[in-house]
Amino acid sequence: MTTYRITRHREEVVGPIQAFMRAHGIDPNDVPLYGDIEIDEGGRTLTVDRYVRNDAGQIISAGEDGKRESVTVDLVAPWPFPPEVTEL
């Protein structure tokens, strides 16, 4: 399993990651700007945190940030960066 850490908001990183999330059926607007993305190459899965929304579509508050849940989906698209680059 490889963990990729998003530490900065840069357009050259955000665009490809948003497309990667969409390819996996995950709304990129639900994924925190900074955090970890785990890819299990052997099990062919992607795990990422996403915000939890209420019935009105608003992110549920949890202190200074929104409430999060971990979601795991089948890996269907390749990671858009060289695999050795684990911090973006």
Secondary structure as the mmCIF struct_conf table of DSSP 4:
data_model
#
loop_
_struct_conf.conf_type_id
_struct_conf.id
_struct_conf.beg_label_comp_id
_struct_conf.beg_label_asym_id
_struct_conf.beg_label_seq_id
_struct_conf.end_label_comp_id
_struct_conf.end_label_asym_id
_struct_conf.end_label_seq_id
STRN STRN1 THR A 2 ILE A 6
BEND BEND1 ARG A 8 ARG A 8
HELX_RH_AL_P HELX_RH_AL_P1 GLU A 11 ALA A 23
TURN_TY1_P TURN_TY1_P1 HIS A 24 GLY A 25
HELX_RH_3T_P HELX_RH_3T_P1 PRO A 28 ASP A 30
BEND BEND2 VAL A 31 VAL A 31
BEND BEND3 LEU A 33 TYR A 34
STRN STRN2 GLY A 35 ASP A 40
TURN_TY1_P TURN_TY1_P2 GLU A 41 ARG A 44
STRN STRN3 THR A 45 TYR A 51
STRN STRN4 ARG A 53 ARG A 53
TURN_TY1_P TURN_TY1_P3 ASP A 55 ALA A 56
BEND BEND4 GLY A 57 GLY A 57
HELX_LH_PP_P HELX_LH_PP_P1 GLN A 58 GLN A 58
STRN STRN5 ILE A 59 ILE A 59
HELX_LH_PP_P HELX_LH_PP_P2 ILE A 60 ILE A 60
STRN STRN6 SER A 61 ALA A 62
TURN_TY1_P TURN_TY1_P4 GLY A 63 GLU A 64
STRN STRN7 ASP A 65 GLY A 66
STRN STRN8 ARG A 68 ASP A 74
BEND BEND5 ALA A 77 ALA A 77
BEND BEND6 PRO A 80 PHE A 81
TURN_TY1_P TURN_TY1_P5 PRO A 83 GLU A 84
STRN STRN9 GLU A 87 GLU A 87
#
